[in-house]
């Protein structure tokens, strides 16, 4: 019997033949056209110019109140042109691909990043598109019918609604997208990518004696519809949402004060994402707004803490073949045995920091935004301990099953909301807990991590990260962790 009273996030597994998603040119511009536009973008003296073109199709289905309440299909097409001169960025975008409009967009970006003009034209473009793909797709979502997609939504909805009579309201949402990207720059790069994405989630609301609680579950990633057959079924999604909603009906008020904390594997990775990952994005470091700006090579955590960001994990929501600047991504070591070792770099930060090695973390929401350093799949590496032993080592404390997000300051101070927790009494999980918060500072918490499990797990493949008004898909993870002492906000 499992020690844990809740389900672990599903792991990605696949069966069958992988389908190569072919690239379709929706832009109608030749390599010679792109080189000409890049030359125009540099005509006012920019150091670097880049063209980012994107065609995206998007489907959305929403079910509530026992009906399919909304379906939507959308197509977007556009181009963003960026010019860098020193620490200045000129940027313009358009969804009109006529050469007259494209040239005007290039001149707009050039004017913002004006400098000493140069007559040197950009070099010829060389195609660097990768032959291999991280996207493990068997049944492409864009080839499936609306009926098939609605069947998935109904499966999750019905499973949650019929699970228990105390479930009084259910919502189920499905979305998918397929993006064709083409990136060219003044260093001679030309690269293309075809990116799939799919997500199915369920929200269940329970009620008892006038009290209501909600539960959430879902999954997806850069996969095809086979994921919801082989890895995480709609039925499982609905049931887990309902189970969490029912658990919270029986939850007690959170304790308050300092106490040992155990973080569940997978879900609790959001704490590392928010409290550590953002502050190791290179733009915050070069601007000296991050608490880590002067900590490179210095110890900020216990010997048990090693943190990576890896955009190359096949099929994960935060993965990509190339970043949004055309750079191949690589697994990046951020903290090694408590010592800061690396940053997440984009081209601008790399240039301004003495051409630091690129890590492939320049990301943007879409063609109307310029790229900034962003996380992809961030996690704490597995440690030596059995999760059961970690739990048994705590006589009285608090177990964090899942977090619903929080607020983090540049100084490293944070507050996180716990969506589901448990009391730890005598080395066992007892009563479920609601309305708890975790309060602390990132370096203090990193130093107080004194047990790390060998059960590295990733959270639900549904996460989205916001920064500077841009949203990008991400994943985070962690093994079971024990924090020696931390402040829990709750009932005194």
N, C-alpha and C positions, 0 to 999 in steps of 0.2 A: 504493500500500500504506500502511496506517495506521502511524504511528510507534509507536503504543501497543500492547503485546502483550496487552491485555485489552479487554473490551467496555465501552463507555460506558453509563451508565444510560439506559434507554429514555426517550424524550420522550413526553409525552401528545399523542396526536393522535386525532381522531375523525372518523367518517364516518357520515352518516345523520341522521335527525331526532331532536332532543332531546325527551325525554319530560318533561313537567312533573309532578313528584312532588306529588300532592295531599296536603293536610293532612287527617288524620282525628282527630276529637276523641275521645280515650279517657278524658276526665276528668270530664265531666258537670257542670262548674261554670260558671255564667253570669258575665258581666262584673260584674253586681251582687253575686253571691256573692263574687267575688274582691275587690271593693272593700270589702265588709264584713269579710272576713278581714284585709285590710291595715289597716283601722281598728282591729281588735282587736290586731294586732301592734304598733301604735303606742300602745296604751292605757296603757302604763307609762312613756311618755316618750321613746320612740325618735325619732331624727332621720329615719330612712329605713327602709322595709320593702320586702321583695321576696318574691315567690312564684315558684318554679321547678318546673314540672311536666314529667315525662318518661315516655314510654312507649317501650320499646326491645325489638325482637326481635333475636335473635342466633342464627346458625348456625355450627357448627364441624365440620370434617372433618379427621381425622388418618390418614395412611397410613404404615405402616412394616412391615417384615418381609413384604412382598408382599401385605398385606391392608389393607383399610379397618379400622383398629383401633378407631376411635372416631368416632361422630357425636353431635352434641348440638344441641338446640334449646332456647332459653330465652327467656322473656319477663319483663321487669321493668317495674314501674309504681310511681311514687312522686312525692312532693312534698317540696321543701325550702323552709323559710321562714326568712328571715334578717332580723334587725333590727340596725341600726347606731346606736350612741349614742356620739359622739366617736370614740375609738379602740377601743371595745369592740364586739364582735360577738356577738349572740345567735343561735343557730341550732337548729332542730329539724327533724326529717323524719319522714314517715310514708308507708306504702303503703296506708293505709286512707282512702278519700275520703269517708267519711261526715262530715257537717258537724260532728258532735260531736267526732270525732277531729281534724279539721282545726283547729277552734277551740282545742282543747287544745294542739296543736302550735304555733299562733300565740302562745298565752299563755306557753308554755315559752320561746320565743325572746324574747318581750317581757320576761320576768322577768330574763333574763341581761343585757340591755342597758337596764336600768331607768334612768330619769332623771326630770326634772321633767315631769309629765304635761301633755299638751296636749289640748284639746277639739276642735281643728280636724280635720275628717275629710279623708281623702285625696281628691283631685279625681277626677272621673269618668275612667274608662279610655278611652283613644283607641287604636284599632288601628293599629300602625305596621308591620305585616307587609310585607315587601318583595315586590313583584311579580316582579322578576327574580331569577334564582337562579344561583349559581356552580357548581352541581352539574350537570355535563354528562353526563347519563345517557341512553343509547339503549335498553338492554335492562335494566330494573330487576331487581336480583338477587332481590327478594322474589317476583317472578313466575316465576322459574326453578324447575325441579324439582330434587329431590335428586339424581336421576340425572345431570342436566346438570352439577351442581357436582362430583359424584364424578368425572365424565369429565375435568374440569380437573385435579383432584388426580392422577389416574392418568397424565395426559399429562406432568406435571412429573416425577413419580416414575419413570416408564419411561424418559424421556429421560436422566435422570441415571444410572440403573442400567445402561443399555445403552451408555453412552458409552465406557467403557473397562473392561477386566477388573480393573483395580486399584481400581475403585469397589466397596467391600465392603458398604456400608450406605447406605441412603437414607431420608430422611424427607420427607414433603410435607404441608403444612398449609394449609387454606383456612378463612377466616372471613368473615362478612359481618354487617352490622347495618343496621337502619333505625330511626331515632329520630324521634319526634314530640315537639316541645318547645313549651311555652307559658310565657311569662314575663310577669309583671305586677308593677308596683311603685307605691310611694306618690307618685311624681311624675306618675302618670297614664298610664304606658306599658303597652301590651298588645301583645305581638308573638309570632308563631308561626314555627316552622321545621320542615322535614322533611329530615333529614340521612341520606344513604346512606353506607356505607363497605364496602369489599371489599379482601381481601388474599389473595394466594397466594404461598407461599414454598417453597423446597426447600433441604434440607441434605444434602450428599453427604460421605461419609467414604471416604477413599482409604487404601490400605495397601501398603507395599513394604518388604521385609526387616524386618518386625516394627515398622515405624514407621507411625503413623497421623496423618493431617491431615484437616481439614474445610473445606468451602467452603459458601458461602451466597449465595442470590440470590432475588429476588422482586419483586413489584410490586403495584399496586392504586391506591387513592385513592377519592375521592368520585365514582365512576364506576359504570357498569353492566358486565355480563358481556361486552359488545362490546370492552372494553379488552383482554381476553385473546385476542381475534381480530385486532384492528386495530393494537394498540400493542406488547404484550409477550405472546407466546404461552407456554403451559405448556411447550412443548418448549424454547424459549429459556431459560426459567427453570431447567429441569433441567440443560441443557447448561452454562450459566454456573456453576452450583453445582459441577458435576463438574470443570469446567476449573480453577476456583480450588483445589479439593482436590488435583488432580494437580500443579498448579504448585508447591504448597507441599511436595510430596514431594521436589522437586528443589532446594528452597531451602537456602541457606547460612545459617549463624548471622549475626546482625546485627553490624555494626561497633559500636564504642563510642567516644564522644568528641564534640567539637564539629565540625560540618561544615555545608556548605550543604545546605539541604533544598528539595526541590521537592514540592509537594502536588498530587496529581491533581485534575482537575476533578470536581465532583459529590460523590463519597464523602467527601472530606476536609472538607466543610462541617461535619461533626460537631465538628471542633475549634473552629470559630467559634461554633457553638451552645453548646458547653459552656464554653469559656474566656472568651467575651465576652457572648453573649446572656443567660445567666442573670444575670450581674452588672449588666445594664441593665434588669432587671425592677424596677419601681418600689418594690415592698415592701422589697427588699434595700437600695435607695438611701435610702429614708426612715428605715430602721432603722440606717443607717450601717454595715451589715455588708459592703457591697460596696466593693471597691477604687475604684470609680468614684463613690462617693457625693458627693465634692466636686470632680468633674472636669467638670461641665457647662460647655461652652464652652471647654474646655482641650484641648490637643493630646495625644493618647495614642498616636498611630500615624503612619505615614508618609503622605505626600500621596496615595499610591496606594490607601489603604484607605477605602472607603465601604461601609457595612453597612446593610442594610434588613431589616425584618421585614414581610412582606406576606401577610395572611390572605385577600386578595382574588384570588389567582391561581386561575383556574377549574380545578375538578376535583382540586386538590391535596389530599393527605391532611390538611394542616394548615389548610385553608381552611374558612370558614363564612360564611353570609349575615348572621348576627348572632352576637355573642359570647354567653356564658352569663349575661350580665346584660342582654341585649337591645340592646346598643350596636352600631350598624353599624361594622364594622371598617374600618380604612384602612391603606394602605401607610405605614409609619412609618420615617423616617430616624433611625437610631441614631448612626452615626458618618459624618461627611462630611469627606473628605480628611484623615483622621486626627484630627478634632475631634469630641468628644462633643456631639451635637445633640438627642438625645431619649431617652425612656424608654418602656417598655411599661406602660401604665396600666390599672388597674381602678378601679371607683368608690371603694372605700375609700381607696386610696392617693391618688387624685386629690383627695378631700375633705381628707385630712390634709396634703396638699402645696399647699394654697391653691387648690384647684379647678383643678389642672393639666388641660390638654385631654385628654379621653378618647381612647384610640386603638383601643378595641375588643379588648383583650387580657385581659379577665376570663374565665377558663376554669375548668371543674370537671370532675372525672371522671364524676360522675353526680349524681342528685338528692340523694344522701346526703352531699354535700360542699358547702361554700361556695366561691365563686370566689376565685381569686388571680391575680395577673398572670403570664401565661405566654406563651412564644413560640408562633409558628404556622409560618410558612415563613421561615426566617432565612438570609440569604446575603450574601456579599461581591459587590459590583457588578463587572461586567467592566471590564478595563483595556485598555491599548493594545497589548500584546505578542502576538506569535504564540507558541503553546505550544511549537512546535518550536525557536524561537529561545531560549526560556527554558531548555529542556533543554540545548541546545548550549552555553549560557553557563557550564555547570558542568563543570569538568574532573574533579573527584572529589567525590562527595557521595552523598546518599541520597534516593530517590524513594519517596514514600508513596502507594501505590495505594489503600488503604482502611484505615480505622480501625475498631476494634471497641468503642470507648468508653474512658472513663477517669475520673479523679478530679480535681476542681477545688476549691480552697479559696477562701474569701471574699477572701483576700489576692491572688488571681489566680494562685497557683502551681498547676501542673497536671502530671499524668502521664497519657499516652495510650498505649494498646496498639495496635500496628500489626498488622492481620491479614494484610496483604500489602504488601511493599515490594520495591524493586529497588536494586541498586548502580548509581550513575552513574559511568561511567568514560569519559573523553574525550568528554563530551557525549552519551553513548549509554546506554540502559538495558542492563544486562548480567544478572547473576545475580539470581534472585528471592531474597528475604530473609524469614526468619521470626524470631519472638520478639524483636521490636524494641519499644522504647518511646521516646516523645518526652517530654522533660522541659524545663520552662521556666516563665516567668511571662507572663501575657497582654499586659501593656503592653510588655514587652521584645520579644515576638514581633511585635506590631503595628508597632512602630517598625522592625523589621528586615525587614519585607516590602518588597522592593526591585524585584520584577518581578510584574506582574499580567497574565494572559492575557485575550484577548477571547472565550474559550470558556466563558462561564458555563454550568454544567450543574448540575442538581439530582440528589441521591442517590436511592436506591431509595425508592419510595413505600410503605415498610413501617415507618417509625420511630415510636417511642413515647418520650415524655419523662416522667421521674418527678420529682416535687417535693412535699414535705410529704405523702407517702403517696398522692398522686394521679397517675394516668397519663393523658396525653392524646396524641392523634396529632399528629405534627409532620413537617415536611420541612426539610431544610437543603441548602445548595448553595454552590458557589464555582467560580471559574475556576481554571486552572492558576496556582499561586502559587510564587514563590521567596522563601525566607527566607534572608537573608544567612548566618546561622550559628545553629545550635541544637544542643542536647545530645541525642545518641542514646544510649540505654541498650541495651547488647547484650554481645557477647563482646569482651573486651579484646584 
